[in-house]
Every structure is written in structure tokens, then in C-alpha cells.
């Protein structure tokens, strides 16, 4: 169990810390290419849909029957749908838009030559900082059940856990951007932006630790398959509710759809490669 926990924690930490890559993207580029982020979201959406329907839900239906498998799957959809109502929606704002507001305010300040412009600027920074903090909280709440999903998937087999972690890692990069952009603008601190985006990703291994104490390793196979079917429902809802709309907005519908199918093909290839490359003692 100790070795298993070390492996699962390791892959969940790597997946969670991909928010740091999103923060680095903001810090180093400062004007993120939102079309590329949209394509990345589409690619991650393809990975997630492939895992949800072709792996988790499919295996649940085959193992515990069509009716029970679907009940578990849609139970996960409803569960995460309820949670999503209480989570603030993360948004990606182009830093060029942010800078235009900043310089517009400063230009008006020079013209008027009074303190009013500075007060408006300070108020705007406070508002942006607050929105960044709310976004960070919301993304942390998203990452927490994702860590639980990685653990439950790894209980079925390392292949499932690794592929979930990969899909979630790609999904977390734009989330890191969503946190870092407003924080960087509001504080003008690269370190603060990087730190907060990184902390949001650490909610994922925290979810692993929690669920490890909630679910014993000797869990009934039927219950485990049902839980994994629910994880498939959670992942499907997350993909269709959040990832695909962002991909369409930033990359355009045609390019995003291509990225989705490329992600699905990539996941199918990765399933095969993992199956033939992992040692026999590692369960698949």
C-alpha cells in the first residue's frame, strides 16, 4: 500500500503542478496565445472524453451491467453538476486587454492631472485581485475531486490512473493561466502569480490523500467499478461544461473539434503503449 500510495501521489503531484506551467506561460510570455490555449483545451477534452466513455463507463457497464453502470455514470454527472453550481467560473482574460485598460486609465490620469485616476486604478487592481483569488479557490475545488479520480482510477490499474493524470495535467495548464493572469496584473509580482497558481494544483494530491483514507484497498470489485463509472461521469461533465466551451471560444469550432479528435486518437495510442511497456507486476 505504501508503494502504491507513493506512485499515485507522484502522478497526482505531476498532474496538479501543471498549473505552474500555465503560470510560467503568463510570466514569460505576458501576452498568451489564446488560440494555442484553446487547442490545448480541445486536445485535453479529447483525452478526457476518451477516458470517460471508452474506458471508465465502458468497463463499468461490462462489469456490473448496463443499468447499474449507467446509474453510476449519471450519478457522477449529477453529483459534479450540483458542485459546479457553487464553484465560480474560471475565466481567461487576455493580458493585452488588461494592459489596454491599464494604459487607458493612466493616459486619462495624465490628462486630468488629479488623484481620481490613481484611485480608479487602485480600485481596478483590487477588483482584479479579488477575481483572481476567487478563480484560484474555484480551480482548487475542481482539482480536489480530480485527485480523488486519479486515486480511484489507480485502484483499478496503473494505466487508468496514468491516463487520467495526463488528461488532467493538460487541462490544468490553462487553469494556471486563469489564476496567474489576474494575480500578475493586480500585484505586478511574478512570484505571487506563480505561487498562487501552483498552490491551486496542490489540491489534487490532497484529494488523493483524503480518498485513500475513505476507501479501503479491499473495496468490492463491483463498488470500485461503479465508483469508476461515476468518475467517468464527472470527467464527462467537466469536459462538456468547461473545457469544450473554452476551446471553441479561443481556438474556433473547426480547430477545436480537430484537436478533440486528435486527443482521442492520442489517448487510444497511449493506452496501447502503456499496456505493452509496463512490467507485468503492475496491474493494468
C-alpha positions as CSV (number, residue, x, y, z in Angstrom):
1,X,0.0,0.0,0.0
2,X,2.9,2.4,0.8
3,X,4.4,1.8,-2.7
4,X,1.0,2.2,-4.3
5,X,0.4,5.5,-2.5
6,X,3.8,6.8,-3.4
7,X,3.1,6.1,-7.1
8,X,-0.4,7.7,-7.0
9,X,0.8,10.7,-5.1
10,X,3.7,11.1,-7.6
11,X,1.5,11.1,-10.7
12,X,-1.1,13.3,-9.0
13,X,1.5,15.9,-7.9
14,X,2.9,16.0,-11.5
15,X,-0.7,16.4,-12.8
16,X,-1.5,19.1,-10.3
17,X,1.6,21.1,-10.7
18,X,1.0,21.6,-14.4
19,X,-0.8,24.7,-13.2
20,X,2.7,26.0,-12.6
21,X,3.3,25.6,-16.4
22,X,0.3,27.9,-17.0
23,X,1.8,30.4,-14.6
24,X,5.1,30.3,-16.4
25,X,3.4,30.8,-19.7
26,X,1.9,34.1,-18.3
27,X,5.2,35.2,-16.6
28,X,7.5,34.5,-19.6
29,X,5.2,35.4,-22.5
30,X,3.0,38.1,-20.8
31,X,0.7,38.0,-23.9
32,X,-0.5,34.4,-24.0
33,X,-1.6,33.0,-27.4
34,X,-5.2,32.2,-26.5
35,X,-5.7,30.2,-29.7
36,X,-2.9,27.8,-28.6
37,X,-4.6,27.5,-25.2
38,X,-7.9,26.7,-26.9
39,X,-6.2,24.0,-29.0
40,X,-4.7,22.6,-25.8
41,X,-8.1,22.6,-24.1
42,X,-9.6,20.8,-27.1
43,X,-6.8,18.2,-27.0
44,X,-7.3,17.6,-23.3
45,X,-11.1,17.4,-23.9
46,X,-10.4,14.6,-26.3
47,X,-8.3,12.8,-23.8
48,X,-11.0,13.2,-21.1
49,X,-13.9,12.1,-23.3
50,X,-11.9,9.0,-24.5
51,X,-11.2,8.0,-20.9
52,X,-14.8,8.7,-19.7
53,X,-16.7,6.8,-22.4
54,X,-14.3,4.3,-23.9
55,X,-12.6,3.2,-20.6
56,X,-14.3,4.1,-17.4
57,X,-18.0,3.9,-18.4
58,X,-17.4,1.1,-20.8
59,X,-15.7,-1.1,-18.2
60,X,-18.4,-0.3,-15.6
61,X,-21.2,-1.3,-18.0
62,X,-19.3,-4.5,-18.9
63,X,-18.6,-5.4,-15.3
64,X,-21.8,-4.6,-13.4
65,X,-24.4,-4.4,-16.2
66,X,-25.9,-1.8,-18.4
67,X,-28.4,-0.4,-16.0
68,X,-26.2,-0.2,-12.9
69,X,-23.3,1.1,-15.0
70,X,-25.4,3.9,-16.4
71,X,-26.8,4.7,-13.0
72,X,-23.3,5.1,-11.5
73,X,-22.2,7.1,-14.5
74,X,-25.1,9.6,-14.4
75,X,-24.8,9.7,-10.7
76,X,-21.4,11.2,-11.2
77,X,-22.8,13.6,-13.7
78,X,-25.4,14.8,-11.3
79,X,-23.0,15.0,-8.4
80,X,-20.5,17.2,-10.2
81,X,-23.3,19.2,-11.8
82,X,-24.5,20.2,-8.3
83,X,-21.0,21.0,-7.2
84,X,-20.4,23.2,-10.3
85,X,-23.3,25.4,-9.3
86,X,-21.3,26.5,-6.2
87,X,-18.0,27.0,-7.9
88,X,-17.1,30.3,-9.5
89,X,-16.4,30.0,-13.3
90,X,-12.7,30.5,-14.1
91,X,-12.1,32.9,-17.0
92,X,-9.1,33.6,-19.2
93,X,-8.6,37.3,-19.9
94,X,-6.1,38.3,-22.5
95,X,-3.3,40.3,-20.9
96,X,-3.4,42.7,-23.8
97,X,-7.0,43.6,-22.7
98,X,-5.8,44.0,-19.2
99,X,-2.9,46.3,-20.3
100,X,-5.2,48.4,-22.5
101,X,-7.4,49.1,-19.5
102,X,-4.3,49.9,-17.5
103,X,-2.8,52.3,-20.0
104,X,-6.2,53.8,-20.8
105,X,-6.6,54.7,-17.2
106,X,-3.0,56.0,-16.9
107,X,-3.5,58.1,-20.1
108,X,-6.6,59.7,-18.7
109,X,-4.8,60.3,-15.5
110,X,-2.1,62.3,-17.2
111,X,-4.7,64.4,-19.0
112,X,-6.8,65.1,-15.9
113,X,-3.7,65.6,-13.6
114,X,-5.7,64.7,-10.5
115,X,-5.7,61.9,-8.0
116,X,-9.0,60.5,-9.3
117,X,-7.3,58.4,-12.0
118,X,-5.0,56.8,-9.5
119,X,-7.9,55.9,-7.2
120,X,-9.7,54.3,-10.1
121,X,-6.6,52.3,-11.0
122,X,-6.2,51.1,-7.4
123,X,-9.9,50.1,-7.3
124,X,-9.5,48.3,-10.6
125,X,-6.5,46.4,-9.3
126,X,-8.3,45.4,-6.1
127,X,-11.2,44.1,-8.2
128,X,-8.9,42.1,-10.5
129,X,-7.0,40.7,-7.4
130,X,-10.3,39.6,-5.9
131,X,-11.4,37.9,-9.1
132,X,-8.1,36.1,-9.3
133,X,-8.4,34.8,-5.7
134,X,-12.0,33.6,-6.4
135,X,-10.8,31.9,-9.6
136,X,-8.0,30.2,-7.6
137,X,-10.5,29.0,-5.0
138,X,-12.8,27.7,-7.7
139,X,-10.0,25.9,-9.5
140,X,-8.7,24.3,-6.3
141,X,-12.2,23.0,-5.7
142,X,-12.1,21.5,-9.2
143,X,-8.7,19.9,-8.7
144,X,-9.7,18.3,-5.4
145,X,-12.1,15.7,-6.9
146,X,-9.7,15.3,-9.8
147,X,-7.2,13.9,-7.3
148,X,-9.8,11.6,-6.0
149,X,-10.5,10.4,-9.5
150,X,-6.8,9.6,-10.1
151,X,-6.7,7.5,-6.9
152,X,-9.8,5.6,-7.7
153,X,-8.6,5.0,-11.3
154,X,-5.2,3.8,-10.0
155,X,-7.0,1.3,-7.8
156,X,-8.4,-0.3,-11.0
157,X,-5.0,-0.2,-12.6
158,X,-1.9,2.0,-13.2
159,X,-3.0,2.5,-16.8
160,X,-6.2,4.2,-15.8
161,X,-4.5,6.4,-13.2
162,X,-1.7,7.5,-15.5
163,X,-4.1,8.4,-18.3
164,X,-6.4,10.3,-16.0
165,X,-3.4,12.2,-14.6
166,X,-2.2,13.0,-18.2
167,X,-5.6,14.4,-19.3
168,X,-6.0,16.4,-16.1
169,X,-2.4,17.8,-16.4
170,X,-3.1,19.2,-19.8
171,X,-6.4,20.6,-18.5
172,X,-4.6,22.2,-15.6
173,X,-2.3,24.3,-17.8
174,X,-5.0,26.8,-18.9
175,X,-6.3,26.8,-15.4
176,X,-2.9,28.0,-14.2
177,X,-3.1,30.8,-16.8
178,X,-6.6,31.7,-15.5
179,X,-5.2,32.2,-12.0
180,X,-1.8,33.8,-12.9
181,X,-3.1,36.5,-15.3
182,X,-5.3,38.5,-12.9
183,X,-2.8,38.0,-9.9
184,X,0.1,39.2,-12.0
185,X,-1.8,42.2,-13.2
186,X,-3.1,43.1,-9.7
187,X,0.2,42.6,-7.8
188,X,2.8,43.1,-10.5
189,X,4.6,40.2,-8.8
190,X,5.7,37.3,-10.9
191,X,6.3,35.3,-7.7
192,X,2.8,35.8,-6.3
193,X,1.2,34.8,-9.6
194,X,3.4,31.7,-9.8
195,X,2.9,30.8,-6.2
196,X,-0.9,31.0,-6.2
197,X,-1.3,29.1,-9.4
198,X,1.0,26.3,-8.0
199,X,-1.0,26.1,-4.8
200,X,-4.2,25.5,-6.7
201,X,-2.6,22.4,-8.3
202,X,-1.7,21.0,-4.9
203,X,-5.3,20.4,-4.1
204,X,-5.1,17.4,-6.4
205,X,-2.7,15.3,-4.3
206,X,-4.7,16.4,-1.3
207,X,-7.7,14.7,-2.8
208,X,-5.6,11.6,-3.2
209,X,-4.7,11.6,0.5
210,X,-8.3,12.1,1.6
211,X,-9.8,9.4,-0.6
212,X,-7.1,6.9,0.4
213,X,-8.5,7.0,4.0
214,X,-12.1,6.9,2.8
215,X,-11.9,3.9,0.5
216,X,-10.1,0.7,1.7
217,X,-7.8,-1.2,-0.8
218,X,-10.0,-4.3,-0.4
219,X,-13.1,-2.5,-1.8
220,X,-15.6,-4.7,-3.5
221,X,-14.9,-5.0,-7.3
222,X,-18.5,-4.1,-8.1
223,X,-18.4,-1.0,-5.9
224,X,-15.0,0.0,-7.4
225,X,-16.3,-0.4,-10.9
226,X,-19.3,1.7,-10.0
227,X,-17.2,4.4,-8.5
228,X,-15.0,4.5,-11.6
229,X,-18.2,4.8,-13.7
230,X,-19.1,7.8,-11.6
231,X,-15.6,9.2,-12.2
232,X,-16.3,8.9,-15.9
233,X,-19.5,10.9,-15.4
234,X,-17.6,13.6,-13.5
235,X,-14.9,13.8,-16.2
236,X,-17.5,13.9,-19.0
237,X,-19.4,16.7,-17.3
238,X,-16.2,18.7,-16.7
239,X,-15.2,18.3,-20.3
240,X,-18.5,19.3,-21.9
241,X,-19.3,22.0,-19.3
242,X,-16.0,23.8,-19.2
243,X,-13.3,22.5,-21.5
244,X,-15.1,22.4,-24.8
245,X,-16.7,25.9,-24.5
246,X,-13.3,27.4,-23.8
247,X,-11.7,25.5,-26.7
248,X,-14.5,26.8,-29.0
249,X,-14.1,30.4,-27.7
250,X,-10.3,30.6,-28.1
251,X,-9.5,28.3,-31.0
252,X,-12.6,28.3,-33.0
253,X,-15.1,25.5,-33.5
254,X,-13.3,23.8,-36.5
255,X,-9.9,23.8,-35.0
256,X,-11.2,22.8,-31.6
257,X,-13.1,19.8,-32.9
258,X,-9.9,18.6,-34.8
259,X,-8.0,19.0,-31.5
260,X,-10.6,16.9,-29.7
261,X,-10.4,14.0,-32.1
262,X,-6.6,14.2,-32.1
263,X,-6.7,14.0,-28.3
264,X,-8.9,10.9,-28.5
265,X,-6.6,9.3,-31.0
266,X,-3.6,10.1,-28.8
267,X,-5.3,8.5,-25.8
268,X,-6.0,5.3,-27.7
269,X,-2.4,5.1,-28.8
270,X,-1.2,5.8,-25.2
271,X,-3.4,3.0,-23.8
272,X,-1.8,0.6,-26.2
273,X,1.8,1.8,-25.5
274,X,1.3,1.7,-21.7
275,X,-0.1,-1.8,-22.0
276,X,2.9,-3.2,-23.8
277,X,5.5,-1.2,-21.9
278,X,4.6,-1.6,-18.2
279,X,6.0,-4.5,-16.2
280,X,3.8,-7.5,-15.7
281,X,3.6,-6.9,-11.9
282,X,2.0,-3.5,-12.5
283,X,-1.7,-4.0,-12.8
284,X,-3.4,-2.7,-15.9
